[in-house]
Amino acid sequence: MWCVCFSPVEVLVSVQSQPRQPHVKCGTSPARAVLPQLSSGMSLGASLGLDHHYRTTMADQYQYNANEEKILKDSHTKEIDLINRDPKLINEDVVKVEFEDIIAEPDGTHSLDGVWKLSYTTFTVSKYWCYRILSAIFGIPVALLWGFLFACISFCHIWAVVPCIKSCLIESQCVGRIYSLCIQTFCDPFFEALGKIFSSVRVALRKESSEVQ
């Protein structure tokens, strides 16, 4: 006969280490007891998911509004590039003129070195400062003049040219429909009748050999 003895400490530890079971009423299956806990967990997860989706939607909407405000910002408030003043290269090959493009001495026809250096310096400095002085005096008035001119052109194009072109296109569509209706009514039967008349015509070609006497 075997006898197993346990100490009180071991029994206490074993009892405390067992997980606590949920309280189940009599006559209730374990699945029905766990079902409310699962439903509450699912509802909590759904609410958290909806909250996250709402926050993401609001953040996207805020970002979209910020980008739209940046796009709708007036063009004259943007920063201008003071380094690259010809980003579209419209005057790259037109007015970009250096001393070597204007004056050149071939072999055997050279001036004094000092004269050549002084000519290069004079040309470069005079072109640089003359352009700066002229632009300082006439740049703003000429810019005002060209701005006024292109504003008038834009106004005429928007308020006069495009509506006239659109009205002409609409009227031409009406005229085209009337013209096609007249062609289908009067010309198509006439040419169909001519086609049927000439469809019965047969042409035969024969080559007669002529005897040379």
Backbone as JSON, one array per atom type, in Angstrom:
{
  "sequence": "MWCVCFSPVEVLVSVQSQPRQPHVKCGTSPARAVLPQLSSGMSLGASLGLDHHYRTTMADQYQYNANEEKILKDSHTKEIDLINRDPKLINEDVVKVEFEDIIAEPDGTHSLDGVWKLSYTTFTVSKYWCYRILSAIFGIPVALLWGFLFACISFCHIWAVVPCIKSCLIESQCVGRIYSLCIQTFCDPFFEALGKIFSSVRVALRKESSEVQ",
  "N": [[0.87, -1.19, 0.0], [0.55, 2.1, -0.9], [1.47, 5.37, 0.11], [0.94, 8.74, -0.34], [2.2, 11.86, 0.37], [1.67, 15.34, 0.71], [3.02, 18.53, 1.11], [1.76, 21.42, 2.93], [2.51, 23.82, 1.65], [3.04, 23.16, -0.99], [0.5, 22.34, -1.81], [-0.91, 24.76, -1.56], [0.4, 26.37, -3.47], [-0.17, 24.95, -5.8], [-2.93, 25.27, -5.9], [-3.19, 28.06, -6.13], [-1.93, 28.45, -8.59], [-3.68, 27.48, -10.47], [-5.81, 28.48, -13.14], [-8.43, 30.91, -12.89], [-11.71, 30.0, -13.26], [-14.48, 31.06, -15.2], [-17.53, 32.15, -13.65], [-20.2, 30.09, -13.84], [-23.58, 29.68, -14.29], [-25.98, 27.38, -13.03], [-27.22, 24.96, -15.22], [-26.43, 26.27, -17.51], [-24.64, 26.24, -20.48], [-21.06, 26.01, -21.16], [-20.39, 27.3, -23.58], [-22.46, 29.16, -23.98], [-21.93, 30.76, -21.82], [-19.5, 31.92, -22.44], [-20.11, 33.35, -24.7], [-21.26, 36.04, -24.33], [-18.92, 37.41, -23.49], [-17.31, 37.17, -25.78], [-18.86, 38.59, -27.65], [-18.85, 41.14, -26.5], [-16.11, 41.7, -26.71], [-15.83, 41.68, -29.5], [-17.47, 43.85, -30.2], [-16.06, 45.93, -28.96], [-13.66, 45.83, -30.43], [-14.68, 46.47, -32.97], [-15.58, 49.07, -32.51], [-13.16, 50.33, -31.92], [-11.9, 49.96, -34.42], [-13.59, 51.51, -36.1], [-13.16, 54.02, -34.97], [-10.44, 54.38, -35.56], [-10.57, 54.35, -38.36], [-12.13, 56.65, -38.76], [-10.43, 58.64, -37.76], [-8.3, 58.38, -39.57], [-9.59, 59.07, -41.96], [-10.29, 61.75, -41.43], [-7.72, 62.84, -41.17], [-6.73, 62.45, -43.77], [-8.53, 64.08, -45.19], [-7.89, 66.58, -44.12], [-5.25, 66.82, -45.03], [-5.74, 66.85, -47.78], [-7.21, 69.24, -48.03], [-5.24, 71.04, -47.24], [-3.35, 70.72, -49.28], [-4.9, 71.57, -51.43], [-5.29, 74.24, -50.78], [-2.67, 75.14, -51.07], [-2.37, 74.79, -53.82], [-4.27, 76.53, -54.82], [-3.18, 78.92, -54.16], [-2.2, 82.21, -54.97], [-0.35, 82.89, -57.96], [1.55, 84.92, -58.05], [2.59, 85.12, -55.54], [4.46, 83.2, -55.12], [7.79, 82.0, -54.46], [10.58, 83.34, -56.18], [13.12, 82.2, -58.34], [16.31, 83.25, -57.96], [18.68, 82.48, -59.03], [18.64, 80.67, -61.29], [17.38, 82.14, -63.89], [16.28, 81.66, -66.3], [14.52, 79.29, -66.69], [13.14, 77.84, -68.64], [14.7, 78.04, -70.83], [14.45, 79.93, -72.97], [15.95, 81.98, -73.99], [18.42, 80.92, -74.4], [20.08, 80.37, -76.63], [19.93, 82.72, -77.99], [20.45, 85.42, -77.01], [22.64, 84.93, -75.53], [25.64, 85.85, -75.55], [29.06, 85.86, -75.91], [32.44, 87.17, -75.58], [34.11, 85.71, -77.27], [32.33, 84.91, -79.22], [31.93, 87.13, -80.76], [34.26, 88.61, -81.39], [37.23, 87.54, -82.86], [40.49, 86.48, -83.45], [42.34, 85.29, -86.1], [44.98, 82.87, -86.77], [48.18, 84.29, -87.19], [47.31, 86.86, -87.31], [47.37, 88.64, -84.87], [46.78, 90.79, -82.16], [48.38, 92.94, -79.7], [49.11, 91.4, -76.57], [48.3, 92.71, -74.22], [46.42, 94.51, -75.26], [44.52, 92.74, -76.23], [43.65, 91.45, -73.85], [42.67, 93.7, -72.47], [40.65, 94.49, -74.2], [38.91, 92.31, -74.01], [38.19, 92.51, -71.28], [36.99, 95.05, -71.28], [34.83, 94.7, -73.05], [33.33, 92.71, -71.7], [32.78, 93.85, -69.13], [31.52, 96.28, -69.83], [29.26, 95.34, -71.24], [27.97, 93.94, -69.18], [27.45, 95.92, -67.14], [26.12, 97.87, -68.59], [23.8, 96.52, -69.34], [22.7, 96.07, -66.81], [22.25, 98.69, -65.92], [20.42, 99.66, -67.85], [18.33, 97.83, -67.44], [17.71, 98.49, -64.82], [16.68, 101.05, -65.15], [14.7, 100.94, -67.21], [13.49, 98.5, -66.82], [11.3, 97.95, -65.02], [9.19, 99.72, -66.01], [8.91, 98.63, -68.65], [8.26, 95.98, -68.03], [5.79, 96.47, -66.82], [4.41, 97.44, -69.07], [4.46, 95.17, -70.8], [3.09, 93.37, -69.17], [0.55, 94.58, -69.06], [-0.08, 94.43, -71.8], [-0.15, 91.61, -72.31], [-2.13, 90.96, -70.53], [-4.34, 92.19, -71.74], [-4.4, 90.68, -74.1], [-4.95, 88.13, -73.04], [-7.46, 88.68, -71.91], [-8.98, 89.28, -74.21], [-8.77, 86.83, -75.51], [-10.04, 85.08, -73.73], [-12.61, 86.19, -73.31], [-13.57, 86.84, -75.8], [-12.43, 85.52, -78.15], [-12.49, 82.68, -77.73], [-15.31, 82.24, -77.05], [-16.4, 83.04, -79.58], [-15.26, 81.14, -81.32], [-16.4, 78.84, -80.23], [-19.15, 79.32, -80.67], [-19.13, 79.38, -83.49], [-18.42, 76.72, -83.99], [-20.69, 75.39, -82.99], [-22.69, 76.39, -84.68], [-21.69, 75.52, -87.13], [-21.96, 72.77, -86.81], [-24.76, 72.54, -86.9], [-25.22, 73.47, -89.54], [-23.79, 71.49, -90.9], [-25.31, 69.19, -90.33], [-27.71, 69.86, -91.66], [-26.74, 70.02, -94.27], [-25.82, 67.37, -94.72], [-28.29, 66.08, -94.54], [-29.6, 67.12, -96.77], [-27.96, 66.08, -98.81], [-28.36, 63.31, -98.45], [-31.05, 63.22, -99.06], [-31.49, 64.24, -101.69], [-29.23, 63.87, -103.42], [-28.19, 61.25, -103.0], [-30.22, 59.33, -103.95], [-30.21, 60.01, -106.71], [-27.58, 59.48, -107.62], [-27.45, 56.79, -106.97], [-29.33, 55.78, -108.77], [-28.04, 56.4, -111.22], [-25.83, 54.76, -110.9], [-27.03, 52.21, -111.0], [-27.93, 52.31, -113.63], [-25.58, 52.47, -115.21], [-24.38, 50.17, -114.38], [-25.09, 48.0, -115.88], [-23.7, 48.2, -118.2], [-21.32, 46.9, -120.34], [-18.0, 46.61, -121.23], [-15.9, 45.7, -123.77], [-12.71, 44.89, -124.84], [-10.78, 44.55, -127.72], [-8.02, 43.48, -129.54], [-6.99, 44.08, -132.68], [-5.08, 42.67, -135.13], [-3.2, 44.22, -137.58], [-2.36, 43.66, -140.93], [0.7, 44.08, -142.5], [1.3, 45.38, -145.58]],
  "CA": [[0.0, 0.0, 0.0], [1.38, 3.3, -1.06], [0.93, 6.57, 0.77], [1.56, 9.95, -0.92], [2.01, 13.01, 1.26], [1.98, 16.66, 0.14], [3.18, 19.57, 2.13], [0.75, 22.49, 2.77], [3.0, 24.86, 0.74], [2.84, 22.67, -2.34], [-0.94, 22.36, -2.09], [-1.29, 26.16, -1.73], [0.93, 26.83, -4.77], [-0.92, 24.31, -6.87], [-4.27, 25.87, -5.95], [-3.09, 29.43, -6.65], [-1.47, 28.45, -9.98], [-4.76, 27.11, -11.37], [-6.54, 29.67, -13.63], [-9.78, 31.08, -12.37], [-12.74, 29.69, -14.24], [-15.62, 31.99, -15.09], [-18.66, 31.66, -12.89], [-21.24, 29.6, -14.75], [-24.78, 29.32, -13.57], [-26.44, 26.02, -13.23], [-28.07, 24.81, -16.4], [-25.9, 27.07, -18.62], [-23.48, 25.58, -21.1], [-19.89, 26.9, -21.21], [-20.39, 28.12, -24.79], [-23.32, 30.3, -23.74], [-21.3, 31.64, -20.84], [-18.39, 32.64, -23.07], [-20.63, 34.14, -25.83], [-21.3, 37.5, -24.04], [-17.56, 37.97, -23.48], [-16.85, 37.31, -27.17], [-19.6, 39.67, -28.3], [-18.35, 42.42, -25.98], [-14.8, 41.93, -27.31], [-16.0, 42.05, -30.91], [-18.0, 45.22, -30.28], [-14.96, 46.83, -28.63], [-12.76, 45.88, -31.59], [-15.33, 47.21, -34.06], [-15.56, 50.49, -32.19], [-11.79, 50.82, -32.12], [-11.65, 50.05, -35.86], [-14.3, 52.67, -36.64], [-12.46, 55.21, -34.5], [-9.19, 54.51, -36.35], [-10.95, 54.73, -39.73], [-12.57, 58.04, -38.74], [-9.25, 59.5, -37.61], [-7.55, 58.34, -40.84], [-10.35, 59.85, -42.95], [-10.14, 63.16, -41.1], [-6.35, 63.25, -41.5], [-6.65, 62.55, -45.24], [-9.29, 65.25, -45.61], [-7.1, 67.75, -43.75], [-4.12, 66.89, -45.95], [-6.27, 67.25, -49.09], [-7.53, 70.66, -47.96], [-3.99, 71.8, -47.2], [-2.78, 70.71, -50.64], [-5.74, 72.4, -52.3], [-4.98, 75.63, -50.47], [-1.39, 75.46, -51.68], [-2.54, 74.89, -55.26], [-5.05, 77.72, -55.11], [-2.46, 80.13, -53.8], [-1.94, 83.04, -56.15], [0.97, 82.59, -58.54], [2.53, 85.99, -57.83], [3.14, 85.04, -54.19], [5.46, 82.15, -55.0], [9.17, 82.46, -54.43], [11.21, 83.37, -57.49], [14.49, 81.69, -58.34], [17.24, 84.32, -58.33], [19.87, 81.9, -59.64], [18.27, 80.25, -62.65], [16.36, 83.07, -64.33], [15.77, 81.2, -67.59], [14.31, 77.85, -66.49], [12.63, 77.22, -69.86], [15.75, 78.19, -71.85], [13.92, 80.62, -74.14], [16.98, 82.87, -74.51], [19.7, 80.25, -74.22], [20.91, 80.49, -77.84], [19.58, 83.95, -78.7], [21.19, 86.59, -76.52], [23.8, 84.51, -74.75], [26.75, 86.21, -76.42], [30.33, 86.08, -75.22], [33.46, 87.88, -76.36], [34.61, 84.82, -78.31], [31.33, 84.8, -80.29], [31.89, 88.38, -81.52], [35.6, 89.0, -81.87], [38.18, 86.43, -82.91], [41.67, 86.75, -84.27], [42.91, 84.05, -86.64], [46.44, 82.72, -86.67], [48.93, 85.22, -88.03], [46.78, 88.22, -87.16], [47.18, 88.81, -83.45], [47.13, 92.07, -81.58], [49.19, 92.82, -78.5], [48.44, 90.65, -75.5], [47.62, 93.66, -73.33], [45.25, 95.03, -75.96], [43.5, 91.66, -76.27], [43.08, 91.3, -72.52], [41.9, 94.88, -72.14], [39.43, 94.45, -75.02], [38.02, 91.31, -73.41], [37.65, 93.06, -70.04], [36.11, 96.18, -71.61], [33.59, 94.16, -73.61], [32.56, 91.99, -70.68], [32.31, 94.76, -68.08], [30.56, 97.23, -70.41], [28.01, 94.63, -71.51], [27.35, 93.59, -67.91], [26.92, 97.07, -66.43], [25.14, 98.55, -69.42], [22.54, 95.78, -69.21], [22.16, 96.3, -65.47], [21.73, 100.07, -65.82], [19.21, 99.74, -68.66], [17.27, 97.09, -66.77], [17.29, 99.23, -63.63], [15.91, 102.23, -65.54], [13.54, 100.63, -68.05], [12.97, 97.15, -66.6], [9.98, 97.98, -64.41], [8.17, 100.22, -66.95], [8.69, 97.68, -69.74], [7.52, 94.86, -67.46], [4.41, 96.93, -66.68], [3.83, 97.5, -70.41], [4.21, 93.81, -71.29], [2.03, 92.78, -68.35], [-0.71, 95.15, -69.53], [-0.35, 93.9, -73.13], [-0.56, 90.21, -72.24], [-3.43, 90.92, -69.84], [-5.34, 92.49, -72.76], [-4.5, 89.52, -74.98], [-5.66, 87.08, -72.3], [-8.85, 89.09, -71.79], [-9.62, 89.1, -75.52], [-8.85, 85.41, -75.83], [-11.0, 84.41, -72.85], [-13.95, 86.75, -73.37], [-14.01, 87.11, -77.17], [-12.02, 84.57, -79.17], [-13.0, 81.33, -77.43], [-16.76, 82.17, -77.3], [-16.68, 83.09, -81.02], [-14.93, 79.83, -81.89], [-17.4, 77.87, -79.77], [-20.39, 79.58, -81.39], [-18.94, 78.93, -84.87], [-18.48, 75.25, -84.01], [-22.08, 74.97, -82.81], [-23.41, 76.7, -85.92], [-21.21, 74.63, -88.21], [-22.59, 71.46, -86.61], [-26.13, 72.63, -87.43], [-25.14, 73.53, -91.0], [-23.35, 70.19, -91.38], [-26.44, 68.27, -90.29], [-28.63, 70.21, -92.75], [-26.09, 69.66, -95.53], [-25.87, 65.91, -94.86], [-29.68, 65.7, -94.79], [-29.89, 67.43, -98.19], [-27.25, 65.11, -99.64], [-29.04, 62.02, -98.36], [-32.4, 63.29, -99.63], [-31.54, 64.55, -103.12], [-28.1, 63.38, -104.21], [-28.01, 59.8, -102.91], [-31.05, 58.58, -104.92], [-29.8, 60.3, -108.09], [-26.36, 58.75, -107.96], [-27.76, 55.36, -106.95], [-29.97, 55.46, -110.05], [-26.99, 56.39, -112.24], [-25.02, 53.55, -110.73], [-27.75, 51.06, -111.52], [-27.98, 52.42, -115.09], [-24.29, 52.16, -115.81], [-23.88, 48.87, -113.95], [-25.36, 47.0, -116.93], [-22.84, 48.47, -119.37], [-20.17, 46.02, -120.42], [-16.99, 47.1, -122.17], [-15.0, 44.63, -124.22], [-11.56, 45.39, -125.59], [-10.17, 43.57, -128.61], [-6.85, 43.97, -130.27], [-6.99, 43.55, -134.04], [-3.76, 42.73, -135.76], [-3.22, 44.75, -138.94], [-1.32, 43.07, -141.78], [1.56, 45.07, -143.17], [1.45, 45.01, -146.98]],
  "C": [[0.89, 1.22, 0.0], [0.69, 4.48, -0.42], [1.69, 7.77, 0.24], [1.22, 11.11, -0.02], [2.43, 14.28, 0.54], [2.1, 17.64, 1.27], [2.14, 20.65, 1.91], [1.18, 23.55, 1.78], [2.76, 24.44, -0.69], [1.37, 22.69, -2.73], [-1.42, 23.77, -2.34], [-0.84, 26.7, -3.07], [0.15, 26.24, -5.91], [-2.31, 24.9, -7.0], [-4.21, 27.26, -6.53], [-2.68, 29.46, -8.11], [-2.57, 28.08, -10.95], [-5.49, 28.37, -11.83], [-7.95, 29.7, -13.1], [-10.78, 30.86, -13.49], [-13.88, 30.69, -14.09], [-16.78, 31.32, -14.38], [-19.79, 31.32, -13.85], [-22.42, 29.2, -13.9], [-25.18, 27.9, -13.88], [-27.38, 25.97, -14.43], [-27.6, 25.6, -17.59], [-24.66, 26.39, -19.16], [-22.31, 26.54, -21.12], [-19.88, 27.78, -22.44], [-21.26, 29.35, -24.62], [-22.72, 31.27, -22.73], [-20.2, 32.48, -21.46], [-18.9, 33.59, -24.14], [-20.75, 35.62, -25.5], [-19.93, 38.13, -24.02], [-17.04, 38.16, -24.89], [-17.56, 38.45, -27.87], [-19.13, 41.03, -27.81], [-16.98, 42.73, -26.56], [-14.89, 42.34, -28.76], [-16.53, 43.46, -31.06], [-16.92, 46.23, -29.94], [-13.99, 46.97, -29.79], [-13.36, 46.65, -32.74], [-15.32, 48.7, -33.79], [-14.17, 51.09, -32.35], [-11.46, 50.95, -33.6], [-12.33, 51.24, -36.49], [-13.63, 53.97, -36.21], [-11.19, 55.45, -35.31], [-9.51, 54.94, -37.78], [-11.39, 56.18, -39.78], [-11.38, 58.99, -38.63], [-8.44, 59.53, -38.9], [-8.25, 59.17, -41.9], [-10.21, 61.34, -42.69], [-8.74, 63.67, -41.42], [-6.16, 63.4, -43.01], [-7.38, 63.78, -45.75], [-8.53, 66.54, -45.29], [-5.92, 67.93, -44.68], [-4.57, 67.35, -47.34], [-6.61, 68.74, -49.1], [-6.28, 71.52, -47.94], [-3.35, 71.85, -48.59], [-3.59, 71.58, -51.58], [-5.5, 73.88, -52.04], [-3.64, 76.04, -51.08], [-1.52, 75.63, -53.19], [-3.27, 76.16, -55.63], [-4.35, 79.01, -54.72], [-2.1, 80.91, -55.05], [-0.51, 82.88, -56.62], [1.99, 83.68, -58.26], [3.09, 86.0, -56.42], [4.2, 83.96, -54.05], [6.86, 82.74, -55.02], [9.79, 82.33, -55.81], [12.66, 82.92, -57.34], [15.41, 82.8, -58.83], [18.51, 83.79, -58.98], [19.6, 81.53, -61.09], [17.1, 81.11, -63.1], [15.83, 82.74, -65.72], [15.51, 79.7, -67.5], [13.82, 77.13, -67.74], [13.55, 77.42, -71.06], [15.22, 78.85, -73.12], [14.95, 81.57, -74.76], [18.37, 82.25, -74.4], [20.62, 80.48, -75.41], [20.65, 81.79, -78.58], [20.46, 85.11, -78.27], [22.36, 86.21, -75.62], [25.04, 84.66, -75.61], [27.97, 86.48, -75.55], [31.3, 86.8, -76.15], [33.98, 87.02, -77.5], [33.62, 84.64, -79.46], [31.31, 86.03, -81.19], [33.24, 88.68, -82.16], [36.52, 87.8, -81.77], [39.3, 86.78, -83.86], [42.24, 85.44, -84.79], [44.42, 84.01, -86.46], [47.13, 83.64, -87.67], [48.44, 86.64, -87.94], [46.41, 88.41, -85.7], [47.58, 90.21, -83.03], [48.0, 91.85, -80.35], [48.39, 92.12, -77.39], [47.68, 91.57, -74.55], [46.36, 94.22, -73.97], [44.14, 93.97, -75.99], [42.84, 91.46, -74.91], [42.2, 92.49, -72.15], [40.6, 94.93, -72.95], [38.42, 93.46, -74.45], [37.37, 91.86, -72.14], [36.66, 94.19, -70.32], [34.77, 95.68, -72.15], [32.73, 93.52, -72.53], [31.96, 92.93, -69.65], [31.27, 95.73, -68.64], [29.22, 96.55, -70.71], [27.27, 94.34, -70.21], [26.69, 94.81, -67.27], [25.92, 97.85, -67.28], [23.79, 97.85, -69.35], [21.91, 96.04, -67.85], [21.58, 97.7, -65.34], [20.44, 100.21, -66.62], [18.04, 98.99, -68.01], [16.79, 97.8, -65.51], [16.42, 100.43, -63.99], [14.6, 101.84, -66.24], [12.91, 99.27, -67.74], [11.55, 97.16, -66.06], [8.92, 98.58, -65.34], [7.87, 99.27, -68.1], [7.94, 96.46, -69.24], [6.05, 95.22, -67.26], [3.7, 96.97, -68.03], [3.49, 96.1, -70.94], [3.13, 93.1, -70.48], [0.66, 93.29, -68.78], [-1.08, 94.57, -70.89], [-0.85, 92.45, -73.07], [-1.86, 90.05, -71.45], [-4.55, 91.23, -70.84], [-5.53, 91.31, -73.72], [-5.26, 88.39, -74.3], [-7.14, 87.41, -72.17], [-9.6, 88.87, -73.1], [-9.77, 87.62, -75.85], [-9.94, 84.71, -75.01], [-12.42, 84.88, -73.13], [-14.45, 86.98, -74.79], [-13.7, 85.98, -78.13], [-12.64, 83.2, -78.93], [-14.53, 81.27, -77.56], [-17.13, 82.23, -78.78], [-16.39, 81.75, -81.68], [-15.97, 78.8, -81.49], [-18.72, 78.07, -80.5], [-20.29, 79.15, -82.85], [-19.0, 77.41, -84.97], [-19.91, 74.75, -83.86], [-22.88, 75.22, -84.09], [-22.97, 75.8, -87.07], [-21.76, 73.23, -88.05], [-24.02, 71.46, -87.13], [-26.13, 72.65, -88.95], [-24.72, 72.18, -91.58], [-24.47, 69.16, -91.37], [-27.44, 68.56, -91.41], [-28.04, 69.8, -94.09], [-26.13, 68.14, -95.76], [-27.29, 65.42, -95.13], [-30.06, 65.97, -96.25], [-29.19, 66.44, -99.11], [-27.95, 63.77, -99.63], [-30.4, 62.04, -99.04], [-32.39, 63.41, -101.14], [-30.43, 63.86, -103.92], [-27.96, 61.86, -104.17], [-28.92, 59.02, -103.86], [-30.62, 58.79, -106.37], [-28.58, 59.48, -108.47], [-26.55, 57.24, -107.85], [-28.44, 54.93, -108.25], [-28.95, 55.44, -111.18], [-26.12, 55.15, -112.12], [-25.72, 52.32, -111.25], [-27.84, 51.09, -113.05], [-26.68, 51.97, -115.72], [-23.72, 50.82, -115.35], [-24.11, 47.79, -114.99], [-24.51, 47.2, -118.17], [-21.62, 47.56, -119.28], [-19.24, 46.55, -121.5], [-16.06, 45.96, -122.49], [-13.92, 45.25, -125.08], [-10.99, 44.26, -126.43], [-9.03, 44.24, -129.36], [-6.82, 43.27, -131.63], [-5.61, 43.73, -134.64], [-3.9, 43.19, -137.21], [-2.07, 44.15, -139.73], [-0.58, 44.18, -142.52], [1.77, 44.6, -144.6], [2.78, 45.53, -147.51]]
}
